[in-house]
Amino acid sequence: MTSRKLYFMRWPIESKYGELKHQCLLEEFSGATSTSIEQEFYINLLLSNLSAMVKSAADDKIDSQRKEGNRYRYQANRAYVLGRMKWFIARFIAKDVSSRC
């Protein structure tokens, strides 16, 4: 296996790590206990995976509406999708909590 091939095999892993580190702020935990840090870690993974699913569905829709003459393949903005997911989930949880009180 060539080094070029190995480089391109690791690229998706590097991209996901960069997303978790920079967009989810995975290295900046607000919790003080090991339990709270573990919870933050897993919620960030869940949020990242949910946003990847939404982005994939959006990309499929964009591809289905693609015009034949387009030079480039359009994609959903990953940072935008992640930001909207954070907003939506926070509102959903807050609404659910307020309805129980």
Contacts in CASP RR format, 6 or more apart in sequence:
PFRMAT RR
TARGET T0000
AUTHOR 0000-0000-0000
METHOD contacts of the structure
MODEL  1
MTSRKLYFMRWPIESKYGELKHQCLLEEFSGATSTSIEQEFYINLLLSNL
SAMVKSAADDKIDSQRKEGNRYRYQANRAYVLGRMKWFIARFIAKDVSSR
C
16 48 0 8 1.000
19 48 0 8 1.000
19 78 0 8 1.000
19 82 0 8 1.000
20 26 0 8 1.000
20 44 0 8 1.000
20 45 0 8 1.000
20 48 0 8 1.000
21 27 0 8 1.000
23 78 0 8 1.000
23 79 0 8 1.000
23 82 0 8 1.000
24 44 0 8 1.000
24 47 0 8 1.000
24 48 0 8 1.000
24 82 0 8 1.000
25 44 0 8 1.000
26 41 0 8 1.000
26 44 0 8 1.000
29 36 0 8 1.000
29 37 0 8 1.000
29 40 0 8 1.000
29 41 0 8 1.000
30 36 0 8 1.000
30 40 0 8 1.000
31 37 0 8 1.000
31 40 0 8 1.000
47 82 0 8 1.000
47 85 0 8 1.000
47 86 0 8 1.000
47 89 0 8 1.000
48 82 0 8 1.000
50 85 0 8 1.000
50 89 0 8 1.000
51 78 0 8 1.000
51 81 0 8 1.000
51 82 0 8 1.000
51 83 0 8 1.000
51 85 0 8 1.000
54 76 0 8 1.000
54 81 0 8 1.000
54 85 0 8 1.000
55 75 0 8 1.000
55 76 0 8 1.000
55 78 0 8 1.000
55 81 0 8 1.000
58 76 0 8 1.000
58 81 0 8 1.000
59 75 0 8 1.000
59 76 0 8 1.000
62 74 0 8 1.000
62 75 0 8 1.000
62 76 0 8 1.000
63 73 0 8 1.000
66 73 0 8 1.000
66 74 0 8 1.000
END
